[in-house]
Amino acid sequence: MIELQQLCRNFQVGDQSVHALDHLDLVIDQGEYLSVMGPSGSGKSTLLNMLGL
């Protein structure tokens, strides 16, 4: 099982702060399959990197 509560990840790009993940809640039960989908820049790779996947 993987459980995340209020996960946030911000980057500083020049003068702007980018909110890659903003208060994300997620529960993945054992044996469950899922896909992570979204447009470019929506935080998919950031989420997977933070999970160590």
Biopython code that builds the backbone (N, CA, C, O; Angstrom):
import numpy as np
from Bio.PDB.StructureBuilder import StructureBuilder

atoms = [
    (1, "MET", "N", (0.846, -1.178, 0.000)),
    (1, "MET", "CA", (0.000, 0.000, 0.000)),
    (1, "MET", "C", (0.889, 1.239, 0.000)),
    (1, "MET", "O", (1.913, 1.294, 0.681)),
    (2, "ILE", "N", (0.478, 2.212, -0.768)),
    (2, "ILE", "CA", (1.129, 3.522, -0.783)),
    (2, "ILE", "C", (0.063, 4.544, -0.414)),
    (2, "ILE", "O", (-1.021, 4.562, -0.997)),
    (3, "GLU", "N", (0.378, 5.395, 0.558)),
    (3, "GLU", "CA", (-0.565, 6.442, 0.948)),
    (3, "GLU", "C", (0.178, 7.762, 1.065)),
    (3, "GLU", "O", (1.186, 7.862, 1.764)),
    (4, "LEU", "N", (-0.327, 8.758, 0.383)),
    (4, "LEU", "CA", (0.231, 10.108, 0.439)),
    (4, "LEU", "C", (-0.848, 11.049, 0.955)),
    (4, "LEU", "O", (-2.020, 10.931, 0.597)),
    (5, "GLN", "N", (-0.436, 11.980, 1.798)),
    (5, "GLN", "CA", (-1.374, 12.984, 2.299)),
    (5, "GLN", "C", (-0.730, 14.356, 2.196)),
    (5, "GLN", "O", (0.344, 14.601, 2.745)),
    (6, "GLN", "N", (-1.403, 15.238, 1.488)),
    (6, "GLN", "CA", (-0.999, 16.643, 1.378)),
    (6, "GLN", "C", (0.422, 16.802, 0.820)),
    (6, "GLN", "O", (1.176, 17.659, 1.282)),
    (7, "LEU", "N", (0.789, 15.976, -0.174)),
    (7, "LEU", "CA", (2.119, 16.037, -0.781)),
    (7, "LEU", "C", (2.240, 17.285, -1.645)),
    (7, "LEU", "O", (1.385, 17.551, -2.490)),
    (8, "CYS", "N", (3.303, 18.045, -1.427)),
    (8, "CYS", "CA", (3.567, 19.256, -2.200)),
    (8, "CYS", "C", (4.997, 19.213, -2.724)),
    (8, "CYS", "O", (5.897, 18.691, -2.066)),
    (9, "ARG", "N", (5.193, 19.773, -3.926)),
    (9, "ARG", "CA", (6.539, 19.913, -4.475)),
    (9, "ARG", "C", (6.551, 21.185, -5.294)),
    (9, "ARG", "O", (5.798, 21.323, -6.258)),
    (10, "ASN", "N", (7.411, 22.115, -4.907)),
    (10, "ASN", "CA", (7.533, 23.395, -5.591)),
    (10, "ASN", "C", (8.943, 23.553, -6.133)),
    (10, "ASN", "O", (9.913, 23.123, -5.509)),
    (11, "PHE", "N", (9.046, 24.177, -7.306)),
    (11, "PHE", "CA", (10.329, 24.489, -7.924)),
    (11, "PHE", "C", (10.416, 25.988, -8.135)),
    (11, "PHE", "O", (9.408, 26.654, -8.370)),
    (12, "GLN", "N", (11.607, 26.503, -8.049)),
    (12, "GLN", "CA", (11.842, 27.901, -8.382)),
    (12, "GLN", "C", (12.463, 27.937, -9.771)),
    (12, "GLN", "O", (13.532, 27.363, -9.981)),
    (13, "VAL", "N", (11.818, 28.599, -10.719)),
    (13, "VAL", "CA", (12.325, 28.748, -12.081)),
    (13, "VAL", "C", (12.439, 30.239, -12.349)),
    (13, "VAL", "O", (11.451, 30.914, -12.637)),
    (14, "GLY", "N", (13.653, 30.732, -12.249)),
    (14, "GLY", "CA", (13.843, 32.170, -12.378)),
    (14, "GLY", "C", (13.136, 32.887, -11.248)),
    (14, "GLY", "O", (13.392, 32.620, -10.074)),
    (15, "ASP", "N", (12.250, 33.793, -11.603)),
    (15, "ASP", "CA", (11.487, 34.557, -10.611)),
    (15, "ASP", "C", (10.167, 33.893, -10.239)),
    (15, "ASP", "O", (9.459, 34.372, -9.354)),
    (16, "GLN", "N", (9.830, 32.787, -10.915)),
    (16, "GLN", "CA", (8.529, 32.163, -10.697)),
    (16, "GLN", "C", (8.638, 30.892, -9.871)),
    (16, "GLN", "O", (9.599, 30.133, -9.998)),
    (17, "SER", "N", (7.644, 30.671, -9.024)),
    (17, "SER", "CA", (7.516, 29.430, -8.265)),
    (17, "SER", "C", (6.528, 28.526, -9.000)),
    (17, "SER", "O", (5.402, 28.928, -9.294)),
    (18, "VAL", "N", (6.965, 27.300, -9.293)),
    (18, "VAL", "CA", (6.127, 26.334, -10.009)),
    (18, "VAL", "C", (5.630, 25.298, -9.011)),
    (18, "VAL", "O", (6.429, 24.670, -8.316)),
    (19, "HIS", "N", (4.325, 25.117, -8.936)),
    (19, "HIS", "CA", (3.721, 24.133, -8.035)),
    (19, "HIS", "C", (3.511, 22.836, -8.817)),
    (19, "HIS", "O", (2.468, 22.640, -9.440)),
    (20, "ALA", "N", (4.518, 21.945, -8.778)),
    (20, "ALA", "CA", (4.425, 20.692, -9.531)),
    (20, "ALA", "C", (3.396, 19.761, -8.905)),
    (20, "ALA", "O", (2.645, 19.098, -9.621)),
    (21, "LEU", "N", (3.354, 19.705, -7.597)),
    (21, "LEU", "CA", (2.353, 18.921, -6.866)),
    (21, "LEU", "C", (1.815, 19.813, -5.760)),
    (21, "LEU", "O", (2.587, 20.410, -5.009)),
    (22, "ASP", "N", (0.511, 19.904, -5.656)),
    (22, "ASP", "CA", (-0.090, 20.849, -4.717)),
    (22, "ASP", "C", (-1.134, 20.148, -3.849)),
    (22, "ASP", "O", (-2.285, 19.991, -4.256)),
    (23, "HIS", "N", (-0.724, 19.731, -2.656)),
    (23, "HIS", "CA", (-1.599, 19.076, -1.675)),
    (23, "HIS", "C", (-2.268, 17.818, -2.242)),
    (23, "HIS", "O", (-3.488, 17.664, -2.196)),
    (24, "LEU", "N", (-1.432, 16.931, -2.774)),
    (24, "LEU", "CA", (-1.908, 15.687, -3.384)),
    (24, "LEU", "C", (-2.200, 14.635, -2.323)),
    (24, "LEU", "O", (-1.362, 14.359, -1.466)),
    (25, "ASP", "N", (-3.387, 14.052, -2.385)),
    (25, "ASP", "CA", (-3.766, 12.900, -1.563)),
    (25, "ASP", "C", (-3.903, 11.708, -2.498)),
    (25, "ASP", "O", (-4.522, 11.821, -3.556)),
    (26, "LEU", "N", (-3.329, 10.557, -2.118)),
    (26, "LEU", "CA", (-3.360, 9.381, -2.982)),
    (26, "LEU", "C", (-3.256, 8.128, -2.134)),
    (26, "LEU", "O", (-2.441, 8.061, -1.214)),
    (27, "VAL", "N", (-4.078, 7.136, -2.440)),
    (27, "VAL", "CA", (-3.992, 5.824, -1.801)),
    (27, "VAL", "C", (-3.978, 4.778, -2.910)),
    (27, "VAL", "O", (-4.875, 4.744, -3.753)),
    (28, "ILE", "N", (-2.956, 3.928, -2.904)),
    (28, "ILE", "CA", (-2.860, 2.812, -3.840)),
    (28, "ILE", "C", (-2.799, 1.545, -3.006)),
    (28, "ILE", "O", (-1.831, 1.320, -2.280)),
    (29, "ASP", "N", (-3.823, 0.726, -3.108)),
    (29, "ASP", "CA", (-3.876, -0.513, -2.337)),
    (29, "ASP", "C", (-3.026, -1.593, -2.991)),
    (29, "ASP", "O", (-2.777, -1.554, -4.196)),
    (30, "GLN", "N", (-2.588, -2.547, -2.200)),
    (30, "GLN", "CA", (-1.791, -3.658, -2.699)),
    (30, "GLN", "C", (-2.555, -4.391, -3.801)),
    (30, "GLN", "O", (-3.741, -4.687, -3.656)),
    (31, "GLY", "N", (-1.858, -4.679, -4.905)),
    (31, "GLY", "CA", (-2.460, -5.387, -6.024)),
    (31, "GLY", "C", (-3.242, -4.505, -6.978)),
    (31, "GLY", "O", (-3.745, -4.982, -7.995)),
    (32, "GLU", "N", (-3.347, -3.230, -6.660)),
    (32, "GLU", "CA", (-4.108, -2.302, -7.497)),
    (32, "GLU", "C", (-3.227, -1.780, -8.630)),
    (32, "GLU", "O", (-2.038, -1.536, -8.427)),
    (33, "TYR", "N", (-3.797, -1.611, -9.809)),
    (33, "TYR", "CA", (-3.109, -1.048, -10.964)),
    (33, "TYR", "C", (-3.671, 0.337, -11.235)),
    (33, "TYR", "O", (-4.858, 0.592, -11.030)),
    (34, "LEU", "N", (-2.797, 1.232, -11.703)),
    (34, "LEU", "CA", (-3.271, 2.562, -12.065)),
    (34, "LEU", "C", (-2.369, 3.149, -13.123)),
    (34, "LEU", "O", (-1.256, 2.671, -13.345)),
    (35, "SER", "N", (-2.849, 4.172, -13.765)),
    (35, "SER", "CA", (-2.027, 4.922, -14.714)),
    (35, "SER", "C", (-2.003, 6.375, -14.258)),
    (35, "SER", "O", (-2.953, 6.872, -13.652)),
    (36, "VAL", "N", (-0.909, 7.034, -14.559)),
    (36, "VAL", "CA", (-0.761, 8.454, -14.231)),
    (36, "VAL", "C", (-0.811, 9.199, -15.560)),
    (36, "VAL", "O", (0.080, 9.047, -16.396)),
    (37, "MET", "N", (-1.840, 9.994, -15.751)),
    (37, "MET", "CA", (-2.049, 10.678, -17.022)),
    (37, "MET", "C", (-2.245, 12.171, -16.791)),
    (37, "MET", "O", (-2.778, 12.592, -15.765)),
    (38, "GLY", "N", (-1.810, 12.948, -17.750)),
    (38, "GLY", "CA", (-2.010, 14.383, -17.694)),
    (38, "GLY", "C", (-1.172, 15.062, -18.749)),
    (38, "GLY", "O", (-0.308, 14.431, -19.358)),
    (39, "PRO", "N", (-1.412, 16.333, -18.973)),
    (39, "PRO", "CA", (-0.644, 17.062, -19.981)),
    (39, "PRO", "C", (0.803, 17.269, -19.546)),
    (39, "PRO", "O", (1.147, 17.108, -18.375)),
    (40, "SER", "N", (1.628, 17.624, -20.496)),
    (40, "SER", "CA", (3.030, 17.921, -20.227)),
    (40, "SER", "C", (3.134, 18.999, -19.152)),
    (40, "SER", "O", (2.452, 20.021, -19.217)),
    (41, "GLY", "N", (3.991, 18.760, -18.167)),
    (41, "GLY", "CA", (4.200, 19.741, -17.107)),
    (41, "GLY", "C", (3.232, 19.647, -15.952)),
    (41, "GLY", "O", (3.224, 20.520, -15.084)),
    (42, "SER", "N", (2.410, 18.605, -15.916)),
    (42, "SER", "CA", (1.404, 18.507, -14.855)),
    (42, "SER", "C", (1.908, 17.820, -13.587)),
    (42, "SER", "O", (1.179, 17.758, -12.598)),
    (43, "GLY", "N", (3.152, 17.297, -13.593)),
    (43, "GLY", "CA", (3.726, 16.715, -12.379)),
    (43, "GLY", "C", (3.797, 15.199, -12.355)),
    (43, "GLY", "O", (4.093, 14.616, -11.312)),
    (44, "LYS", "N", (3.532, 14.545, -13.482)),
    (44, "LYS", "CA", (3.552, 13.075, -13.526)),
    (44, "LYS", "C", (4.923, 12.520, -13.155)),
    (44, "LYS", "O", (5.032, 11.681, -12.261)),
    (45, "SER", "N", (5.955, 12.977, -13.826)),
    (45, "SER", "CA", (7.316, 12.492, -13.552)),
    (45, "SER", "C", (7.778, 12.892, -12.160)),
    (45, "SER", "O", (8.483, 12.128, -11.500)),
    (46, "THR", "N", (7.394, 14.068, -11.708)),
    (46, "THR", "CA", (7.736, 14.508, -10.354)),
    (46, "THR", "C", (7.151, 13.554, -9.325)),
    (46, "THR", "O", (7.838, 13.162, -8.382)),
    (47, "LEU", "N", (5.893, 13.178, -9.496)),
    (47, "LEU", "CA", (5.246, 12.239, -8.582)),
    (47, "LEU", "C", (5.975, 10.900, -8.574)),
    (47, "LEU", "O", (6.288, 10.375, -7.506)),
    (48, "LEU", "N", (6.246, 10.345, -9.743)),
    (48, "LEU", "CA", (6.915, 9.043, -9.818)),
    (48, "LEU", "C", (8.318, 9.100, -9.225)),
    (48, "LEU", "O", (8.743, 8.158, -8.556)),
    (49, "ASN", "N", (9.040, 10.187, -9.460)),
    (49, "ASN", "CA", (10.376, 10.341, -8.868)),
    (49, "ASN", "C", (10.310, 10.421, -7.352)),
    (49, "ASN", "O", (11.159, 9.845, -6.672)),
    (50, "MET", "N", (9.325, 11.119, -6.807)),
    (50, "MET", "CA", (9.197, 11.224, -5.354)),
    (50, "MET", "C", (8.820, 9.888, -4.728)),
    (50, "MET", "O", (9.164, 9.617, -3.577)),
    (51, "LEU", "N", (8.108, 9.046, -5.492)),
    (51, "LEU", "CA", (7.761, 7.708, -5.009)),
    (51, "LEU", "C", (8.927, 6.727, -5.168)),
    (51, "LEU", "O", (8.880, 5.615, -4.644)),
    (52, "GLY", "N", (9.968, 7.141, -5.890)),
    (52, "GLY", "CA", (11.116, 6.264, -6.115)),
    (52, "GLY", "C", (10.857, 5.230, -7.189)),
    (52, "GLY", "O", (11.470, 4.163, -7.176)),
    (53, "LEU", "N", (9.959, 5.522, -8.122)),
    (53, "LEU", "CA", (9.607, 4.580, -9.194)),
    (53, "LEU", "C", (10.191, 5.012, -10.519)),
    (53, "LEU", "O", (9.995, 4.336, -11.529)),
]
sb = StructureBuilder()
sb.init_structure("model")
sb.init_model(0)
sb.init_chain("A")
sb.init_seg("    ")
for serial, (resi, resn, name, xyz) in enumerate(atoms, 1):
    if name == "N":
        sb.init_residue(resn, " ", resi, " ")
    sb.init_atom(name, np.array(xyz, "f"), 0.0, 1.0, " ", f" {name:<3s}", serial, name[0])
structure = sb.get_structure()
